[in-house]
Amino acid sequence: MTKKTDSTVFKASWSYDAAPESTDHIQIKSQYDLFIDGEFTAPINGDYFETINPANHQLISKVAEATSKDVDKAVASAAKAYKKWSALSGKERGKYIFRIARLIQERARELSVIESLDGGKPIRESRDIDIPLAANHFFYYAGWADKLSYAFPNRNPKPLGVVGQIIPWNFPLLMAAWKIAPALATGNTVVLKPAETTSLTALKLAEIIKDSGLPKGVVNIVTGAGKTGAAIVEHPDIKKIAFTGSTGVGKYIQKAIAGTDKKLTLELGGKGANIIFEDAAIDQAVEGIINAIFFNQGHVCCAGSRLFVQESVAKSVIEKLKGRMNSLMIGDPLDKNTDIGAINSEKQLKIIENYINIGLNEGGEIYQPDCDMPKKGNWCKPTLFINVSQSHRIVQEEIFGPVLAIQTFRTIDEVIEKANNTPYGLSAGVWTEKGSKIFYLSQKLKAGVIWGNTFNKFDPASPFGGYKESGFGREGGLHGLKPYVKFE
């Protein structure tokens, strides 16, 4: 008689040899200055902070910390450059943007390694997703630069002026591309602040911008933490703020610019619902669940962190999911075999661990694979909770880590009510063989982005953004041009 095996226990009789990506070809300076008026410039106060490799806690480089005076210089530079840049034809602006895209492609290998070193994400994700998408956004908006009259027929679109942009640490170069490319295409100039824990690829982008011949002052990059961001938000000469980050900071920004004429777009937190119906292709759906929550260690605002499985297939889906989790490889982000890399910072790791403890204290049933993790660095096992309800904090609050909360449902109306019962409204996924069911749910789910039989698929031509506490405004596609223009 054949012995029945537990599919949740996956122990291969072999192991992968290490396949680390080389770092010999990359160039990282021991210290980086601010990028203002087309040149790297030391901060006025002479202060620098360390940027650390989250996989081993080793120092990578030191980065300038901008003060409000440095921000004043950057804004003045952008304001001066705006006169000539906005007067250029769209065709000429498009040439510069296209050149930046090509240079990103040429330096893609270097950029992907630095992104993984600085952020902790697996090299396969940096190499195959982040960097190609960043280049594609510049390519896409280079094409729109001379077609604004077609994008907004009979509305005479005009640029706003100097725009301030603040980006998060989970997709550093990609978020910079999302922000900078449409701003340049529409004739604006930019002051951008990357996250303090992941500034390096933005500073490498500054090198690319300089090499591209973009006129001085059109793009300025100032590094620092919250005070630097606040100086950008509060600067009177900045006409628009584009922010991607936490809901808490987004609320602060909205209050800070109240009563001013600044335009604002916010892309904030999320608690995405991933819905599996009984008629879905289950094995495909399990892969989609893995991608939805464990991609980039769960450091994704649109992550499918709430899983809803139809009751009739719940046991099968959860069993297959546990088995698949046991095959995930956790470790060195530069190893091409790695599925789950390092948590971006010690601070974020503590937040995730705190939520795992909250889930346990609230009575949730936890599952984590039995796997070895490196002794040094910021690491968290992929985690799922079952036997949780709508009232559990791990169901309602954004964790921003590799933690999945699973609930079951019986009817379409039930899952719609559960999926919408959250303060957020950024993303959702629907898995079913019925196209009509996907279209029906796309009308009923209160989310800005809804995927059908897939998850975490991004394209420069497709708009992205949320509702409720997930923010407002759209980035990507034709929609991504509108926040950067006014109509006369």
PEGITA-V382687 format. One record per helix or strand of 3 or more residues. SS is the DSSP state (H for helix, E for strand). FROM is the first residue (numbers start at 1). TO is the last residue. If there is no record, write none. Layout:
BEGIN
[[SS,FROM,TO] [SS,FROM,TO]]
END
This chain:
BEGIN
[[E,34,36] [E,39,41] [E,48,52] [E,59,64] [H,68,87] [H,90,106] [H,108,119] [H,123,144] [H,148,151] [E,157,159] [E,162,166] [H,172,185] [E,189,193] [H,200,212] [E,219,221] [H,226,233] [E,240,244] [H,247,256] [E,263,267] [E,273,276] [H,282,298] [E,306,310] [H,311,326] [H,346,361] [E,365,368] [E,383,386] [H,393,396] [E,403,409] [H,412,420] [E,427,431] [H,435,444] [E,449,452] [H,479,482] [E,485,487]]
END
